[in-house]
């Protein structure tokens, strides 16, 4: 998984907790330096996946949210196969 994807997933976790996605909070969650997080956020913003707010926090765009959810591992206990029942 790329560092940018790790930052995107960390932003999703913060959004679920209704916490601001500040550089330091993201760096702590991805175990990377704040400068690396800032670089990842610039790339994600250029791709339209993240937008910066006036207070310095980043937030996921709708596209960023969809991609972050798609990057989640499959839930345990759920089968991806569906069984058709005979009528």
BELVENPE-V771511 format. One record per backbone hydrogen bond with DSSP energy under -1.0 kcal/mol. NH is the residue of the N-H (numbers start at 1). CO is the residue of the C=O. Records with the same first field share a line. If there is no record, write none. Layout:
NH->CO + CO
This chain:
6->2
7->3
8->4
9->5
10->6
11->7
12->8
13->9
14->10
15->11
16->12
17->13
18->15
19->14
22->20
26->22
27->23
28->24
29->25
30->26
32->27
37->33
38->34
39->35
40->36
41->37
42->38
43->39
44->40
45->41
46->42
47->43
48->45
49->44
51->59
53->57
56->53
58->21
59->51
61->49
65->61
66->62
67->63
68->64
69->65
70->66
71->67
72->69
78->75
